Amino acid sequence: MTNTLTAAELLIDHFGRVDGLVHDVVDGLTEDDLARRPDGPDGTGNPIGWLVWHLLRVQDDHVAEAFGTGQVWIDDGWAERFGLPLDPHDTGYGHTREQVDAVRTTAGLLAGYGEAVHARTVAHLASLTDADLARVLPPTYGEGVTLGARLVSVLGDDLQHAGQAAYLRGLFGR
């Protein structure tokens, strides 16, 4: 008997890897560690905390839109818990240096939000079929973009930012 892996199971596995990376990257870091820029206080490189917050916001926002549901950030009160001086729909895309600096948070909040985003993502993915993945989404992200392509795009973005954050953690000797 052969074990077969469905596309949904493969996506769940990969989003689980993102969740694991988020926990590994932020574990034990202080608020100052999370806010430290790789190129010093006057630099423009993004800090670990912002990178992790941004990847989670993108996943939350894009998965919610693709499945026609609300965001964990808004619906479950995470925006209030974080208390950031940003619009609740902000995902960090195009942030200025000042907006990046405004994302000050704790490892516990990032890990908790990450767990909530992951749980919602898995709940959406659990019942997906191949036919669902071929469904063309509304043209928000371009003409002819399928649900499967959108999810793979989110995974790619998440993994890039998680890798950047992990690199910074190592660079800082943490």
Buried (B, 14 or more C-beta within 10 A) or exposed (E): EEEEEEBBEEBBEBBEEBBEBBBEBBEEBEEEBBBBBBEEEEEEBBBBBBBBBBBBBBBBBBBBBBBEEEBBBBBBEBBEEBEBEBEEEBBBEEBEEEBBBBBBBBBEBBBEBBBBBBEBBBEBBEEBEEEBBEEEBEEEBEEEBBBBBBBBBBBEBBBEBBEBBBBBBEEEEB
